[in-house]
């Protein structure tokens, strides 16, 4: 069964940093492109960062130069290093495959940026 478990969120002041982690079941991680998605209250889920199986990365313009996505294939773990956080980054963050997410979303991890 596909499993995705996100962690690392929390409350941080504007300008702060957080590192998110996502442990994925081996069945979907190996050889798959992976991405971080986020969903703010009242908004649709959006894709903010992707990393291919080979390590190529892409970012949404809103997070470019502030977020860094990486993966550890030996641990089936995806990371998102977030710096210079802004109130607009407040959302629940999810990981999943790209370009097409699996139907099994994890519970996500809440990131709140507020003073």
C-alpha positions in Angstrom: 0.0 0.0 0.0 1.2 3.5 -0.9 2.1 5.5 2.2 3.3 9.1 2.5 4.1 10.6 5.9 5.0 14.2 6.1 6.6 16.0 9.1 8.5 19.0 10.2 5.9 21.7 10.0 5.3 24.3 12.8 4.8 27.9 13.7 7.6 30.2 12.6 8.0 34.0 12.4 8.4 35.7 9.0 11.9 35.3 7.8 12.4 32.0 9.6 13.2 28.6 8.3 11.8 25.1 8.4 12.8 21.7 7.0 10.0 19.4 6.0 10.5 15.6 5.5 8.4 13.0 3.7 8.9 9.3 4.1 7.4 7.4 1.2 6.8 3.8 0.7 9.5 2.2 -1.5 7.0 1.2 -4.1 6.4 4.7 -5.2 9.7 6.5 -4.3 12.1 4.5 -6.4 12.3 5.8 -9.9 9.6 8.4 -9.4 9.6 12.1 -9.7 8.5 13.6 -6.4 7.0 16.9 -5.5 5.9 19.1 -2.6 2.4 20.5 -2.8 0.7 22.9 -0.5 -2.9 23.9 0.2 -3.8 27.1 2.0 -7.2 27.5 3.7 -9.8 28.1 1.1 -7.5 27.6 -1.8 -6.7 24.8 -4.2 -3.7 22.6 -3.7 -0.7 23.8 -5.7 2.6 22.3 -6.6 5.6 24.2 -5.3 8.7 22.1 -6.0 9.6 19.0 -7.9 12.6 16.7 -8.2 13.0 14.0 -10.8 14.4 10.5 -10.1 17.7 11.8 -11.4 17.7 14.9 -9.2 16.6 17.7 -11.6 14.6 20.3 -9.7 12.0 22.9 -10.5 10.2 25.5 -8.4 7.2 27.6 -8.5 8.0 31.3 -8.9 6.6 32.1 -5.5 9.2 29.9 -3.7 12.1 30.0 -6.1 15.4 31.0 -4.4 13.8 30.4 -1.0 13.0 26.7 -1.0 15.2 23.8 -1.8 13.9 20.3 -2.6 16.1 17.2 -2.2 15.7 13.5 -1.9 17.5 10.6 -0.2 16.8 7.5 -2.3 18.5 5.2 0.2 15.9 6.3 2.8 12.9 6.9 0.5 12.8 10.4 2.0 12.0 13.7 0.4 12.9 17.0 1.9 12.0 20.6 1.6 14.2 23.2 3.1 12.3 26.5 3.4 14.0 29.8 4.2 12.9 33.4 4.4 9.4 32.2 5.1 6.5 34.6 4.4 2.9 34.7 5.7 1.8 33.6 2.2 3.6 30.3 2.7 1.1 29.3 5.4 -0.5 26.1 4.3 -0.6 22.4 4.8 2.3 20.8 2.9 2.0 17.4 1.2 4.4 15.3 -0.8 3.4 13.0 -3.7 4.6 11.8 -7.0 4.8 14.0 -10.1 3.7 14.7 -12.7 0.6 12.7 -11.6 0.1 12.3 -7.9 -1.1 9.0 -6.5 -4.5 8.9 -5.0 -3.1 8.3 -1.6 -2.3 11.6 0.1 -0.7 11.7 3.5 -2.0 13.8 6.3 0.3 16.7 5.4 2.2 18.9 7.8 1.0 22.4 8.8 3.3 25.4 8.3 2.2 28.6 9.8 4.2 31.8 9.3 3.1 34.5 11.7 4.5 37.1 14.0 
